[in-house]
Amino acid sequence: MVEHQGGGGFDSTTTDQSQTRQPRTSLLTGWLVSLLSAGLAAGGCRGTNSDHSSSMPPPGASDEARFGFLQVALTDGPLEEQGITAVNICVERVEVLFADDQLRGTVPVSRTVNVLDLREGVTTTLGISQFPVGVIHQVRLILCPDGATVIVNGTELPLRVPSGDQTGIKLNSPGGFEIQEGVTTTIVIDFDAERSIHYAPGRGWVLTPAVLLVEKAIVLAVTCPTAGSFFQPPVTVRGTVASETSLRSLVVNGVDAVINGLDWQATITAPDGPVTVTVEAVDSIGRTAAVSVDIVVDGTPPAIDVVSPVPAAIFGNRFGVPLNLTVGDAGSGIDLPATETTLDGVVLPPDAILVSPTRIGGMLTASPGVHELGVTLVDLAGNVSSVSSVFTVVDVASAVMDALLALRDPLIPG
């Protein structure tokens, strides 16, 4: 049941199931508390966005405070209203209140979701954050001040969400639910579009969120790779899945995943460039869940072209040796802090050379003799390129004297 609170916002609490709608045939019919294994905390997921957003520890927490993760997902049910083809909701963040009614942090979201894309058991992850262990009393879905729209008969119209951007949509669970150390607690929020959307004369389209709490669901999540990260092929995709009934299949871009308890893993091949990783799960009675993550695959090392000093080049010691290399990476880009330039095996300090996404330059100081320049580049996907160049520095004064002596010697009688 959903009750409008006099203090503003919406509050959802659990009631006798006989007073609510009957369970739908779609996979996720409410918001579910599910304990998943700590796959999110596992290492080895290299990428620019592979770290989870973190919330600050509660005031007074010691350095030894223990933490777990909260994942918030979203789903929707069927909508029979004719002519409505999209319900776009902009979610700003999810606030989390513990049993002492203290706000302990948020799950950042800042994205717009068409909830009608989340029917037939499809879910989307809104965000994941770290929280101290304890019992969560309430979560509040805070919507953006603007941005909610509904498309009716091809026309996009504003969708009013009373108090959604102020006190938020409040979701309560009797007895609360626990954040455990090293464990991911997943909440699936269901917008029942059929009961939530209506047209009010003089006000337009209004969303009065109807949210249910049920016990049966499949919760599917991708823990690695994270959205927007860069990876070398092949890509190992990992995640978690919880299902009340046994799974018939779990497929990642057409590859069957290996399932171990609540964890799953699959390795896929993909060409260089933007790639959508799509994970689909089907249980024994035919219900489905799906989640997608967009990443960039880059299996090509950075390019390096030595302009100076080229191999076998000879330089005088009076003005130094010009350093000039053209570099580039068309895939993920060069990881500039990881660039390493050496002279005779000694790493040059960062302030001695100029490193940019397209060029490495500077002036080398080297004593007379044979020297070796080495350059190693790493891109954001972890591909490595190396190049070396052996050159010679001569003492200018000695070279000039030798040349004069060489000119004079033929003139001196034997």
C-alpha positions as CSV (number, residue, x, y, z in Angstrom):
1,M,0.0,0.0,0.0
2,V,1.1,3.6,-0.6
3,E,0.0,6.3,1.7
4,H,0.5,10.0,1.1
5,Q,2.0,11.5,4.3
6,G,0.8,14.9,5.6
7,G,4.5,16.0,6.0
8,G,5.1,15.6,2.3
9,G,6.5,12.8,0.2
10,F,5.3,9.3,-0.1
11,D,5.6,6.4,2.3
12,S,5.5,2.8,1.4
13,T,5.1,0.1,4.1
14,T,4.3,-3.6,4.1
15,T,0.7,-4.6,4.6
16,D,-1.2,-7.9,4.4
17,Q,-0.7,-9.3,1.0
18,S,-4.4,-9.9,0.6
19,Q,-4.8,-6.1,0.5
20,T,-2.4,-5.6,-2.3
21,R,-2.5,-6.6,-6.0
22,Q,-1.9,-10.3,-6.8
23,P,1.7,-11.2,-7.9
24,R,2.2,-10.5,-11.6
25,T,3.8,-13.0,-14.0
26,S,6.7,-10.6,-14.5
27,L,9.9,-11.4,-12.7
28,L,10.3,-8.6,-10.2
29,T,7.0,-7.4,-8.7
30,G,8.4,-5.3,-5.9
31,W,11.4,-4.3,-4.0
32,L,13.4,-7.1,-2.5
33,V,16.1,-7.4,0.2
34,S,18.6,-9.9,-1.0
35,L,22.0,-10.8,0.4
36,L,24.5,-11.3,-2.3
37,S,28.1,-12.5,-1.9
38,A,30.9,-10.0,-1.7
39,G,31.8,-10.1,-5.3
40,L,31.7,-6.4,-5.5
41,A,34.6,-6.2,-3.2
42,A,36.8,-8.5,-5.2
43,G,39.8,-7.1,-6.9
44,G,41.0,-7.5,-10.5
45,C,38.4,-5.3,-12.2
46,R,40.6,-2.8,-13.9
47,G,39.0,0.2,-15.4
48,T,38.7,4.0,-15.0
49,N,35.4,3.6,-13.1
50,S,35.9,0.4,-11.3
51,D,35.7,1.8,-7.8
52,H,32.3,2.0,-6.0
53,S,31.0,5.3,-4.8
54,S,31.5,5.5,-1.1
55,S,29.5,7.2,1.6
56,M,31.2,8.8,4.6
57,P,31.3,6.7,7.8
58,P,28.8,7.8,10.6
59,P,30.0,10.6,12.9
60,G,32.3,9.2,15.6
61,A,33.0,6.0,13.7
62,S,36.4,4.5,14.5
63,D,39.0,3.6,11.9
64,E,38.1,0.0,12.5
65,A,34.4,0.4,11.5
66,R,33.1,-2.4,9.4
67,F,31.4,-1.8,6.0
68,G,29.1,-3.5,3.5
69,F,27.5,-2.4,0.3
70,L,23.9,-1.3,-0.7
71,Q,22.8,-1.8,-4.3
72,V,19.6,-0.1,-5.4
73,A,17.8,-1.5,-8.5
74,L,14.6,-0.5,-10.3
75,T,11.9,-2.4,-12.2
76,D,8.3,-1.9,-13.4
77,G,5.2,-3.9,-14.2
78,P,2.7,-3.9,-17.1
79,L,0.9,-0.7,-18.1
80,E,-2.4,-1.2,-19.9
81,E,-3.0,2.6,-20.4
82,Q,-3.4,3.0,-24.2
83,G,-1.2,5.6,-25.9
84,I,1.5,5.8,-23.1
85,T,4.8,4.7,-24.6
86,A,7.3,6.1,-22.1
87,V,7.4,7.2,-18.5
88,N,10.7,9.0,-17.9
89,I,11.7,9.5,-14.3
90,C,14.9,11.4,-13.3
91,V,16.4,10.0,-10.1
92,E,18.9,12.3,-8.3
93,R,19.9,10.1,-5.4
94,V,18.8,7.5,-2.8
95,E,19.1,8.6,0.8
96,V,19.6,5.9,3.5
97,L,18.3,6.2,7.1
98,F,19.4,3.8,9.7
99,A,17.4,2.5,12.7
100,D,18.4,5.6,14.7
101,D,16.8,7.8,12.0
102,Q,20.2,9.2,11.2
103,L,21.0,9.9,7.5
104,R,24.2,7.9,7.0
105,G,24.8,8.6,3.3
106,T,23.4,8.4,-0.2
107,V,23.6,6.3,-3.3
108,P,24.4,8.8,-6.1
109,V,22.3,8.2,-9.2
110,S,21.7,11.4,-11.4
111,R,20.1,9.6,-14.4
112,T,16.8,9.4,-16.2
113,V,15.1,6.0,-16.6
114,N,12.2,5.1,-18.8
115,V,10.4,2.7,-16.4
116,L,8.5,1.1,-19.2
117,D,11.8,-0.3,-20.4
118,L,11.9,-2.3,-17.2
119,R,8.8,-4.5,-17.7
120,E,8.7,-8.3,-18.0
121,G,11.3,-8.8,-15.2
122,V,13.9,-6.4,-16.6
123,T,15.9,-4.5,-13.9
124,T,18.4,-1.7,-13.9
125,T,20.9,-0.8,-11.3
126,L,20.6,2.7,-10.0
127,G,23.8,2.7,-8.0
128,I,26.0,1.0,-5.4
129,S,27.5,2.7,-2.3
130,Q,29.4,1.6,0.8
131,F,27.7,1.9,4.2
132,P,28.7,1.0,7.8
133,V,27.2,-2.3,9.1
134,G,23.8,-1.8,10.8
135,V,20.1,-1.9,10.2
136,I,18.6,0.4,7.6
137,H,15.2,1.7,8.6
138,Q,14.2,3.7,5.5
139,V,15.4,4.6,2.0
140,R,14.2,7.7,0.2
141,L,14.1,7.9,-3.6
142,I,14.9,11.6,-4.3
143,L,13.8,12.7,-7.8
144,C,15.2,15.6,-9.8
145,P,13.3,18.9,-9.6
146,D,12.6,18.6,-13.3
147,G,12.9,16.0,-15.9
148,A,10.0,13.6,-15.4
149,T,8.0,13.2,-18.5
150,V,5.4,10.9,-20.1
151,I,4.9,10.3,-23.8
152,V,1.3,10.0,-24.7
153,N,0.3,9.4,-28.3
154,G,3.7,10.5,-29.5
155,T,3.7,13.7,-27.5
156,E,6.1,14.2,-24.6
157,L,4.4,15.9,-21.7
158,P,5.5,17.0,-18.2
159,L,4.9,14.4,-15.4
160,R,4.3,15.9,-12.0
161,V,5.7,14.1,-9.0
162,P,4.4,15.8,-5.8
163,S,7.3,16.2,-3.2
164,G,9.4,13.8,-5.1
165,D,12.3,16.2,-5.3
166,Q,12.0,17.4,-1.7
167,T,11.3,14.7,1.0
168,G,11.4,12.0,-1.7
169,I,9.5,8.7,-2.1
170,K,9.9,6.9,1.3
171,L,10.3,3.2,1.4
172,N,10.0,1.4,4.7
173,S,10.5,-2.3,5.7
174,P,9.1,-3.5,9.0
175,G,12.1,-4.5,11.1
176,G,14.4,-3.0,8.6
177,F,17.1,-4.8,6.7
178,E,20.7,-5.3,7.6
179,I,24.0,-4.2,6.0
180,Q,26.5,-6.9,6.8
181,E,30.2,-6.7,6.6
182,G,31.6,-7.5,3.2
183,V,28.1,-8.4,1.8
184,T,26.0,-6.6,-0.8
185,T,22.4,-5.9,0.2
186,T,20.2,-5.4,-2.9
187,I,17.0,-3.5,-2.9
188,V,14.7,-3.7,-6.0
189,I,12.2,-0.9,-6.3
190,D,9.1,-1.5,-8.4
191,F,7.2,1.4,-9.9
192,D,3.7,0.0,-10.6
193,A,3.0,2.2,-13.5
194,E,-0.5,0.9,-13.9
195,R,-1.5,2.3,-10.5
196,S,0.9,5.2,-10.3
197,I,0.1,7.3,-13.4
198,H,-3.2,9.2,-13.8
199,Y,-4.4,12.4,-15.5
200,A,-5.7,15.1,-13.2
201,P,-7.8,17.9,-14.9
202,G,-6.1,21.2,-14.4
203,R,-2.8,19.6,-13.3
204,G,-1.9,17.3,-16.1
205,W,-0.2,13.9,-15.8
206,V,0.7,13.0,-12.2
207,L,2.8,10.2,-10.8
208,T,1.7,9.0,-7.4
209,P,4.2,6.2,-6.9
210,A,2.8,2.8,-5.9
211,V,5.5,0.5,-4.5
212,L,5.2,-3.1,-3.2
213,L,7.3,-5.3,-1.1
214,V,7.3,-9.0,-2.1
215,E,9.4,-12.0,-1.4
216,K,10.0,-13.6,-4.8
217,A,12.4,-12.2,-7.4
218,I,15.6,-12.7,-9.4
219,V,18.2,-10.1,-8.7
220,L,20.8,-9.8,-11.3
221,A,23.8,-7.5,-11.1
222,V,27.1,-6.9,-13.0
223,T,30.0,-6.2,-10.6
224,C,32.8,-6.1,-13.2
225,P,33.3,-4.4,-15.6
226,T,31.8,-1.1,-14.4
227,A,30.1,1.3,-16.8
228,G,32.5,3.5,-18.9
229,S,35.6,1.5,-18.0
230,F,38.3,0.3,-20.5
231,F,39.3,-3.3,-20.9
232,Q,41.6,-5.5,-23.0
233,P,40.0,-8.4,-24.9
234,P,38.9,-10.9,-23.9
235,V,36.7,-9.4,-21.2
236,T,35.9,-11.3,-18.0
237,V,32.5,-10.3,-16.8
238,R,31.5,-11.0,-13.2
239,G,28.4,-10.5,-11.2
240,T,25.9,-11.8,-8.7
241,V,22.5,-13.4,-9.1
242,A,19.8,-14.4,-6.5
243,S,16.8,-16.4,-7.5
244,E,14.0,-18.1,-5.6
245,T,13.8,-20.9,-8.2
246,S,16.7,-22.6,-10.0
247,L,18.1,-20.8,-13.1
248,R,17.7,-22.3,-16.5
249,S,20.4,-20.2,-18.0
250,L,22.6,-17.1,-17.5
251,V,24.1,-15.8,-20.7
252,V,26.6,-12.9,-21.3
253,N,26.7,-11.7,-24.9
254,G,25.8,-15.2,-26.1
255,V,28.3,-16.9,-23.8
256,D,27.1,-19.2,-21.0
257,A,28.2,-18.0,-17.6
258,V,29.7,-20.3,-14.9
259,I,27.6,-20.0,-11.8
260,N,29.1,-20.7,-8.3
261,G,26.5,-20.1,-5.6
262,L,25.5,-16.4,-5.9
263,D,28.5,-15.5,-8.1
264,W,28.8,-15.9,-11.8
265,Q,31.5,-15.3,-14.4
266,A,31.9,-15.4,-18.2
267,T,34.6,-14.4,-20.6
268,I,33.6,-12.8,-23.9
269,T,35.5,-11.7,-27.0
270,A,34.8,-8.3,-28.5
271,P,36.3,-6.0,-31.2
272,D,38.0,-2.7,-30.2
273,G,35.5,0.1,-29.6
274,P,32.4,0.7,-27.6
275,V,30.7,-2.6,-26.5
276,T,27.5,-3.2,-24.6
277,V,27.7,-6.1,-22.2
278,T,24.3,-7.7,-21.9
279,V,23.5,-10.3,-19.2
280,E,20.3,-12.3,-19.4
281,A,19.0,-14.8,-16.8
282,V,16.1,-17.2,-17.2
283,D,14.7,-19.2,-14.3
284,S,13.1,-22.7,-14.4
285,I,9.6,-21.3,-14.9
286,G,10.6,-19.0,-17.7
287,R,10.9,-15.6,-15.9
288,T,13.7,-13.4,-17.1
289,A,16.0,-10.6,-15.9
290,A,18.5,-8.6,-17.8
291,V,21.1,-5.9,-17.2
292,S,23.5,-4.1,-19.5
293,V,26.8,-2.2,-19.0
294,D,28.5,-0.1,-21.7
295,I,32.3,-0.3,-21.8
296,V,35.2,0.3,-24.2
297,V,37.3,-2.6,-25.5
298,D,40.9,-1.7,-26.4
299,G,43.3,-4.3,-27.5
300,T,45.7,-2.1,-29.4
301,P,48.9,-0.8,-27.8
302,P,49.8,2.9,-28.0
303,A,51.8,4.1,-31.0
304,I,55.3,5.6,-30.6
305,D,57.4,7.3,-33.4
306,V,60.9,8.4,-32.5
307,V,61.7,11.7,-34.2
308,S,64.8,12.4,-32.0
309,P,67.2,10.9,-31.1
310,V,66.9,8.3,-33.9
311,P,69.0,5.2,-33.7
312,A,72.7,5.7,-34.5
313,A,72.4,9.5,-34.4
314,I,75.4,11.6,-33.3
315,F,75.1,14.7,-31.2
316,G,77.6,17.2,-29.8
317,N,77.7,17.7,-26.1
318,R,77.5,21.5,-26.3
319,F,73.7,22.0,-26.6
320,G,72.2,18.7,-25.3
321,V,70.2,16.0,-27.1
322,P,66.7,17.0,-28.3
323,L,64.0,14.6,-27.2
324,N,61.0,14.4,-29.5
325,L,58.6,11.4,-29.8
326,T,55.2,11.4,-31.4
327,V,52.7,9.2,-29.5
328,G,49.0,8.4,-29.5
329,D,46.3,5.9,-28.7
330,A,43.1,5.9,-30.6
331,G,41.3,3.5,-28.2
332,S,41.3,4.2,-24.5
333,G,43.9,6.9,-24.4
334,I,47.4,7.1,-22.8
335,D,47.7,6.7,-19.1
336,L,50.1,9.7,-18.7
337,P,51.2,9.1,-15.1
338,A,52.2,5.6,-16.1
339,T,54.5,6.8,-18.9
340,E,58.2,6.0,-18.2
341,T,61.2,7.5,-20.0
342,T,64.7,6.3,-19.2
343,L,68.2,7.3,-20.2
344,D,70.8,4.5,-19.8
345,G,68.3,2.6,-17.5
346,V,67.7,5.5,-15.2
347,V,64.1,6.9,-15.0
348,L,63.9,10.5,-15.9
349,P,62.0,12.7,-13.4
350,P,58.6,14.1,-14.5
351,D,59.9,17.7,-14.4
352,A,62.7,16.8,-16.9
353,I,60.4,16.0,-19.8
354,L,57.1,17.0,-21.3
355,V,54.5,14.3,-21.6
356,S,51.2,14.9,-23.4
357,P,48.6,12.6,-25.1
358,T,50.4,13.3,-28.5
359,R,54.0,14.1,-27.7
360,I,57.0,13.4,-25.4
361,G,59.6,16.2,-25.6
362,G,62.5,17.8,-23.8
363,M,66.2,18.2,-23.9
364,L,68.5,15.4,-22.7
365,T,71.8,16.1,-21.0
366,A,74.3,13.3,-21.7
367,S,78.1,13.1,-21.4
368,P,80.2,12.0,-24.4
369,G,79.8,8.3,-25.2
370,V,77.1,5.8,-26.3
371,H,73.7,6.1,-24.7
372,E,70.3,4.4,-24.8
373,L,66.9,6.1,-24.6
374,G,63.9,4.0,-23.5
375,V,60.2,4.9,-23.5
376,T,57.3,2.8,-22.2
377,L,53.7,3.8,-22.7
378,V,50.6,2.3,-21.1
379,D,47.1,3.0,-22.2
380,L,44.0,3.1,-19.9
381,A,43.1,-0.5,-20.9
382,G,46.6,-1.7,-19.8
383,N,48.2,-2.2,-23.3
384,V,51.9,-1.5,-23.3
385,S,54.3,-0.2,-25.9
386,S,58.1,0.2,-25.6
387,V,60.8,1.6,-27.9
388,S,64.5,2.2,-27.5
389,S,67.1,4.2,-29.4
390,V,70.9,4.1,-29.1
391,F,72.8,7.3,-30.0
392,T,76.2,8.8,-29.5
393,V,77.3,12.1,-27.9
394,V,80.8,13.4,-28.8
395,D,82.9,16.0,-27.2
396,V,82.7,19.0,-29.5
397,A,86.0,20.5,-28.6
398,S,87.9,17.3,-29.1
399,A,86.1,16.6,-32.4
400,V,87.1,20.1,-33.7
401,M,90.8,19.6,-32.7
402,D,90.9,16.2,-34.3
403,A,89.5,17.7,-37.5
404,L,92.1,20.5,-37.5
405,L,94.9,18.0,-36.9
406,A,93.6,15.8,-39.7
407,L,93.8,18.9,-42.0
408,R,97.3,19.8,-40.8
409,D,98.9,16.4,-40.9
410,P,99.1,16.1,-44.7
411,L,100.9,19.4,-44.9
412,I,103.7,18.5,-42.5
413,P,106.7,16.8,-44.2
414,G,107.3,13.3,-43.2
